[in-house]
Structure formats: C-alpha cells, structure tokens
C-alpha cells in the first residue's frame, strides 16, 4: 500500500510517498520533497499566515510531481492520501487538506487526516536507528513542548507540557532580543558556540516544580533584562557579550529540557527516549541528552536531521502506521475541516 503525505501546517510545504511492508516492519520512504518559506518571511521577522497559505498553493502540486518522479510511481498507484489536519495555521492547513481531498476525489482514493504532532512523534521510525514501543517522547518545536508516554500508535499519555512559551519560541524570541536574524533559533545556536554558557546566571523556570510541565516566558524576560543591562556591549565586535548571552540562554533551555526528560523517564520507569521536532536538531541538546542517557542506560532516538522540521514524510508515515495498526480507517468522504488547535493526547484516540 502506497500512502502519499501532504504537510502544510505552517511555513514549509512537504510531500512524501511511503510504502507499507507488513509484518511489523516500518513503512519504506520512497520519496520526499520539501519547500521552506524562510526566505519569503525573513523580511517580516516571522511567518505571515496569508503569505504562507498562498505559497503552499504554488508549491504543493509541483512537489507532488517531484516525489512521484523520485519514487518512479504514477498518480493512479497511490492508495491513500494523508494530510495534516491540525494543529497549525488555519489557512495553511486548508490548502493541504483541500488539495488532498480534491486529489482523493479525482483518483477515487480514500483520505486520512493526520495530527501534525503525531507525525513528529513517529518520525524517528524512519531513522537508521528506529525506536520500539513503549517510550517517553520529548516533542520540542517552535509552537510545542510536551513530554508524552507512548505505548503504541495512537496510545499517548500527556506527562507534561509548557504553560506559556514553547522551547522553540524561547529560542526565537531571545534571538530577536539579541538582534539576530529570522529564523532566530538556529542563529542563536550558532552564536552560542562562540560564547560561555556560564557567563550569565539565567533562570531555569519550573525546574524544581515537582511536575513535568515547562515554562519559558520568564527566561525570555530575563534575557531582555540582561540585554538592556549590556546595552552597547551587545553590538561591540570586540566584546563577547552577545555570544555569551546566547550561550547562556541556550544552556538554560537545554538544561530544563534535559532534566525534565530524565525525570519523565524515572517517573515512568521506561528506558527509551524519543526526541522529535525542530528543536530536536539542536546540537547542544543532542550532546547533553546523549551523555545523560548513556550514564543512565537509556536508549535515545532522533529523526534524521532532514526530518526534524515539518515535512511530508512524517505525515505519510503516521498515516501508514495508523492504517497498519488498524486504529483509523481512511475515508471516501471528501468534505473536510481543519483543527488549528488539536490536543494530541486525546484527539487521536477517536480521530
């Protein structure tokens, strides 16, 4: 069975084709293509929803043709079309959903709405070192920071989540305070490699809260306060102040993610950790998680770097795995809606 996946939840248009293999084997990725809108949104310092939606319209069909060429497949060889139903930007989601359902209707093929975060959560199954159930999942992206217990496809228990800013937002907003470009997170991480992570004593919110929730808004405020204190030193090429503040900011975020993840593993008694989402590509986070998990006898798994950001492969994979697990049937009903806000732990039980 071949499953086409379409992702359009924010500022990346992704399309991919996977083939199920049965027998408990992870579906095979036959081809994938991705277009990022970063260059278009840079002039505005962030994602402009209307522009994002219009660009998805331009990209999704050419990307689909590209993927089919990679896979050596024809349109009529697609068996199911999976698309991101939510969460995300409403207009952007409508583009992917509309194209998927129109294509399904034209081909007479069923469609399947997929939760964006489930795609991220399952994306490490396409890596060279795929995980096994059960595991603890750390989902870290621009809009989401959550810890989940995962016992199987569609079997998710929320352990903790951010009560305000997500980790990716903390990276991006702190980068903006330091005058770095868009997207801010990667720029801050690159600058942090030149700085001293112990230069500034920044807070680690909720680190000793006794639960597994996160909070990063207070850290952003602390970065703003420190940046104002430094003043002109931040732009002095002879000063290391900007790099030091970037390094200290990254260290605070990584420390919270690391220690909460280890606490979740201890609480659940599980010995396997999956890290997914855009922030999961952060080098410092990977290095520290690898070291801590090695000390604790924990196996840690990541998606391939190319699949850390939003992409169609994770949506096609999630669709294929849900079908193989028998927990969701594709539909020939091509009337669709989208869910800009859609909690992962509850929504997928009845999706």
Phi, psi and omega per residue, in radians:
X1 nan 2.254 3.116
X2 -1.794 2.266 -3.129
X3 -2.061 2.122 3.043
X4 -1.564 2.310 3.119
X5 -2.010 2.366 3.116
X6 -2.177 2.160 3.133
X7 -2.077 2.222 -3.137
X8 -2.638 0.681 -2.986
X9 -1.360 -0.392 -3.081
X10 -2.531 -1.848 -3.023
X11 -2.045 0.371 3.035
X12 -2.315 2.313 3.060
X13 -1.759 2.091 -3.107
X14 -2.223 2.428 3.080
X15 -2.376 2.458 3.128
X16 -2.676 2.804 3.090
X17 -2.247 2.207 3.063
X18 -2.130 2.767 3.109
X19 -2.185 2.214 3.100
X20 -1.259 2.650 -3.072
X21 -2.164 -0.149 3.086
X22 1.218 3.069 3.086
X23 1.139 0.404 -3.136
X24 1.405 0.031 3.132
X25 -1.342 2.547 3.108
X26 -1.200 2.404 3.100
X27 -0.948 2.624 -3.093
X28 -1.636 2.309 3.091
X29 -1.440 2.033 -3.100
X30 -1.605 -0.467 3.136
X31 -3.134 2.602 3.060
X32 -2.685 2.651 -3.140
X33 -2.510 2.572 -3.051
X34 -2.491 2.404 2.984
X35 -2.123 2.183 3.103
X36 -1.715 2.458 -3.136
X37 -1.690 0.238 -3.061
X38 -0.901 -0.846 -3.084
X39 -1.037 -0.669 -3.115
X40 -1.188 -0.658 -3.054
X41 -1.527 -0.191 -3.083
X42 -1.005 -0.657 -3.101
X43 -1.110 -0.351 -3.083
X44 -1.843 -0.075 3.114
X45 1.275 0.251 -3.134
X46 2.994 3.062 -3.063
X47 -1.319 2.238 3.036
X48 -1.729 1.917 -2.996
X49 -0.943 -0.771 -3.100
X50 -1.120 -0.735 3.098
X51 -1.137 -0.667 3.118
X52 -1.061 -0.806 -3.124
X53 -1.069 -0.796 -3.122
X54 -1.099 -0.656 -3.126
X55 -1.242 -0.617 3.054
X56 -1.003 -0.704 3.141
X57 -1.027 -0.721 -3.104
X58 -1.233 -0.554 -2.928
X59 -1.665 -0.519 -2.871
X60 -1.137 -0.725 -3.133
X61 -1.259 -0.767 3.037
X62 -1.030 -0.665 3.103
X63 -1.144 -0.656 3.105
X64 -1.089 -0.768 3.095
X65 -1.076 -0.697 3.118
X66 -1.043 -0.812 -3.111
X67 -1.118 -0.747 -3.141
X68 -1.117 -0.643 3.076
X69 -1.126 -0.752 3.091
X70 -1.012 -0.749 -3.049
X71 -1.428 -0.173 -3.058
X72 1.119 0.636 -3.062
X73 -2.110 2.821 3.071
X74 -1.912 2.835 -3.138
X75 -0.988 -0.715 -3.068
X76 -1.299 -0.018 3.058
X77 -1.620 -0.061 3.064
X78 -1.330 2.320 -3.121
X79 -1.718 -0.638 -3.105
X80 -2.487 2.542 3.078
X81 -2.039 2.039 3.105
X82 -1.787 2.511 -3.134
X83 -2.505 2.734 3.099
X84 -1.336 2.044 3.130
X85 -1.578 -0.425 3.140
X86 2.909 3.079 -0.242
X87 -1.323 2.985 3.139
X88 2.732 -2.880 3.092
X89 -1.334 2.241 -3.017
X90 -0.978 -0.855 -3.112
X91 -1.101 -0.728 3.141
X92 -1.141 -0.733 3.106
X93 -1.086 -0.666 -3.124
X94 -1.110 -0.576 3.129
X95 -1.126 -0.930 -3.125
X96 -1.100 -0.731 3.137
X97 -1.121 -0.760 -3.126
X98 -1.122 -0.761 3.123
X99 -1.125 -0.766 -3.125
X100 -1.061 -0.793 -3.098
X101 -1.264 -0.611 3.077
X102 -1.155 -0.721 3.113
X103 -1.143 -0.738 3.106
X104 -1.055 -0.764 3.132
X105 -1.109 -0.765 -3.121
X106 -1.119 -0.631 -3.096
X107 -1.621 -0.209 -3.041
X108 1.240 0.541 -3.111
X109 -1.908 2.578 3.128
X110 -1.278 2.777 -3.139
X111 -2.148 2.834 -3.046
X112 -2.563 2.046 3.099
X113 -1.431 2.268 -3.031
X114 -2.066 2.505 3.054
X115 -1.366 2.225 -3.103
X116 -0.951 -0.769 -3.097
X117 -1.238 -0.516 3.055
X118 -1.129 -0.615 3.059
X119 -1.033 -0.839 3.100
X120 -1.060 -0.786 -3.061
X121 -1.054 -0.659 -3.100
X122 -1.595 -0.144 -3.053
X123 -1.003 -0.555 3.103
X124 -1.103 -0.241 3.091
X125 -1.195 -0.250 3.067
X126 -1.613 0.040 -3.112
X127 -1.459 2.997 3.104
X128 -1.206 -0.342 -3.141
X129 -2.197 1.276 -3.074
X130 -1.205 2.594 3.133
X131 -1.378 3.081 2.985
X132 -2.219 2.625 3.070
X133 -1.341 2.601 -0.067
X134 -1.529 2.877 3.073
X135 -2.739 2.881 2.955
X136 -1.618 2.349 3.125
X137 -2.000 2.282 2.984
X138 -1.827 1.916 3.112
X139 -1.723 1.976 -3.080
X140 -2.280 2.013 -3.137
X141 -2.538 -3.001 -3.134
X142 -1.112 -0.548 -3.083
X143 -2.014 -0.070 -3.025
X144 -2.453 2.411 2.947
X145 -2.429 1.948 -3.063
X146 -2.499 2.624 2.936
X147 -1.974 2.241 -3.090
X148 -2.219 2.549 2.874
X149 -1.636 2.237 -3.075
X150 -2.099 1.969 -3.138
X151 -1.758 -0.157 3.122
X152 2.948 3.090 3.120
X153 -1.089 2.176 -3.134
X154 1.394 0.041 -3.110
X155 -2.006 1.517 -3.002
X156 -2.174 2.364 3.077
X157 -2.122 2.141 3.122
X158 -1.281 2.160 3.120
X159 -1.723 -0.608 -3.139
X160 -2.999 2.722 3.129
X161 -2.699 2.956 -3.140
X162 -1.279 2.498 3.101
X163 -1.697 -0.066 3.074
X164 -2.590 -1.939 -3.119
X165 -1.246 2.532 3.005
X166 -1.418 2.918 -3.132
X167 -1.056 -0.724 3.122
X168 -1.103 -0.655 3.075
X169 -1.122 -0.680 3.124
X170 -1.081 -0.730 3.067
X171 -1.082 -0.885 -3.040
X172 -1.167 -0.758 -3.109
X173 -1.231 -0.647 3.085
X174 -1.144 -0.686 3.105
X175 -1.076 -0.688 3.121
X176 -1.130 -0.670 3.104
X177 -1.129 -0.467 3.134
X178 -1.582 0.013 3.106
X179 1.365 0.422 3.136
X180 -1.537 2.854 -3.065
X181 -1.372 3.081 3.085
X182 -1.719 2.410 -0.064
X183 -1.314 2.416 -2.958
X184 -1.279 -0.633 -3.060
X185 -0.968 -0.967 3.109
X186 -1.050 -0.637 3.125
X187 -1.137 -0.741 3.106
X188 -1.116 -0.711 -3.133
X189 -1.120 -0.706 3.111
X190 -1.132 -0.761 3.134
X191 -1.157 -0.606 -3.115
X192 -1.061 -0.481 -3.137
X193 -1.127 -0.326 -3.134
X194 -1.709 -0.051 -3.027
X195 -1.950 3.114 3.132
X196 -1.750 1.978 -3.093
X197 -1.190 -0.171 3.130
X198 -1.835 0.134 -3.060
X199 -1.142 -0.639 -3.102
X200 -2.225 2.361 -3.123
X201 -1.519 1.494 -3.136
X202 -1.570 2.651 -3.067
X203 -1.239 2.703 3.012
X204 -2.027 1.451 -3.021
X205 -1.034 2.427 3.083
X206 1.078 0.270 -3.105
X207 -1.097 -0.571 -3.111
X208 -2.007 0.560 -3.080
X209 -1.320 -0.294 -3.108
X210 1.466 -0.039 3.059
X211 -2.159 -3.000 -3.078
X212 -1.936 0.366 3.088
X213 -1.434 2.822 -3.127
X214 -2.120 2.760 2.997
X215 -2.675 2.203 -3.121
X216 -2.147 -0.027 -3.129
X217 -1.120 -0.695 3.137
X218 -1.139 -0.592 3.086
X219 -1.124 -0.753 3.107
X220 -1.022 -0.748 3.115
X221 -1.100 -0.690 3.121
X222 -1.142 -0.649 3.092
X223 -1.135 -0.741 3.101
X224 -1.050 -0.797 -3.135
X225 -1.069 -0.778 -3.123
X226 -1.183 -0.665 3.123
X227 -1.101 -0.673 3.107
X228 -1.171 -0.638 3.104
X229 -1.133 -0.665 -3.102
X230 -1.279 -0.558 3.069
X231 0.963 -2.193 -3.060
X232 -1.123 -0.370 -3.132
X233 -1.071 -0.451 -3.141
X234 -1.125 -0.506 -3.103
X235 -1.853 0.144 3.118
X236 -1.445 2.011 -3.107
X237 -1.101 -0.342 3.132
X238 -1.501 -0.116 -3.097
X239 -1.790 2.575 3.069
X240 -1.686 0.176 -3.017
X241 -1.007 -0.794 -3.090
X242 -1.144 -0.781 3.128
X243 -1.130 -0.664 3.136
X244 -1.153 -0.712 3.131
X245 -1.197 -0.664 3.072
X246 -1.086 -0.779 -3.135
X247 -1.140 -0.688 3.133
X248 -1.188 -0.635 3.100
X249 -1.140 -0.848 3.119
X250 -1.054 -0.726 -3.131
X251 -1.061 -0.683 -3.140
X252 -1.151 -0.781 -3.133
X253 -1.128 -0.827 -3.108
X254 -1.107 -0.693 -3.129
X255 -1.066 -0.762 3.137
X256 -1.139 -0.814 3.140
X257 -1.064 -0.744 -3.138
X258 -1.091 -0.911 -3.017
X259 -1.248 -0.588 3.068
X260 -1.205 -0.663 3.117
X261 -1.124 -0.755 3.130
X262 -1.159 -0.607 3.088
X263 -1.152 -0.662 3.115
X264 -1.139 -0.694 3.098
X265 -1.115 -0.729 3.124
X266 -1.149 -0.729 -3.103
X267 -1.132 -0.699 -3.092
X268 -1.512 -0.356 -3.082
X269 1.352 0.155 -3.138
X270 -1.450 2.727 -3.069
X271 -2.104 0.448 -3.135
X272 -2.478 2.308 -3.119
X273 -2.170 2.325 3.031
X274 -1.983 2.296 3.123
X275 -2.059 2.159 -3.072
X276 -2.489 2.813 -3.078
X277 1.842 2.886 -3.043
X278 -0.992 -0.695 -3.130
X279 -1.200 -0.326 3.089
X280 -1.104 -0.238 3.087
X281 -1.468 -0.155 -3.091
X282 -1.064 2.208 -3.050
X283 -1.125 -0.764 -3.118
X284 -1.111 -0.704 3.119
X285 -1.101 -0.789 -3.138
X286 -1.105 -0.759 -3.110
X287 -1.090 -0.782 -3.092
X288 -1.275 -0.636 3.070
X289 -1.155 -0.715 3.115
X290 -1.042 -0.779 -3.121
X291 -1.148 -0.786 -3.114
X292 -1.160 -0.712 -3.135
X293 -1.203 -0.605 3.093
X294 -1.124 -0.725 3.114
X295 -1.121 -0.612 -3.069
X296 -1.641 0.086 -3.128
X297 1.187 0.594 -3.108
X298 -1.828 2.386 2.992
X299 -1.522 2.282 -3.140
X300 -2.117 2.403 -3.058
X301 -2.237 2.483 3.105
X302 -2.272 2.710 2.939
X303 -1.245 2.799 2.991
X304 -1.002 2.604 -3.072
X305 -0.972 -0.639 -3.130
X306 -1.184 -0.284 -3.115
X307 -1.920 0.238 3.095
X308 -1.310 -0.705 3.122
X309 -1.387 3.070 3.124
X310 -1.037 2.392 -3.102
X311 -2.788 2.782 -3.124
X312 -1.299 -0.440 -3.107
X313 -1.069 -0.706 -3.099
X314 -1.209 -0.531 3.130
X315 -1.307 -0.740 3.081
X316 -1.096 -0.739 3.134
X317 -1.082 -0.849 -3.132
X318 -1.048 -0.716 3.108
X319 -1.088 -0.805 -3.128
X320 -1.108 -0.724 -3.112
X321 -1.215 -0.619 3.088
X322 -1.156 -0.711 3.124
X323 -1.145 -0.765 -3.130
X324 -1.154 -0.576 3.134
X325 -1.353 -0.196 3.107
X326 1.252 0.423 -3.090
X327 -1.784 -0.075 3.083
X328 -2.673 2.328 3.131
X329 -1.766 2.398 3.061
X330 -1.171 2.791 -3.019
X331 -2.169 2.526 2.992
X332 -1.679 0.180 3.049
X333 -1.529 1.922 -3.012
X334 -1.640 0.131 2.957
X335 -1.328 2.251 -3.011
X336 -2.293 2.743 2.953
X337 -2.364 2.963 3.106
X338 -2.189 2.794 -3.092
X339 -2.228 1.530 3.125
X340 -0.999 -0.552 3.039
X341 -2.104 2.139 -3.004
X342 -2.696 1.707 -3.111
X343 -1.075 2.326 -3.057
X344 -1.242 -0.751 -2.953
X345 -1.170 -0.510 -3.090
X346 -1.812 -0.673 -2.995
X347 -1.065 -0.665 -2.992
X348 -1.374 -0.193 3.104
X349 -1.203 -0.447 -3.111
X350 -2.203 0.294 -3.066
X351 -1.101 nan nan
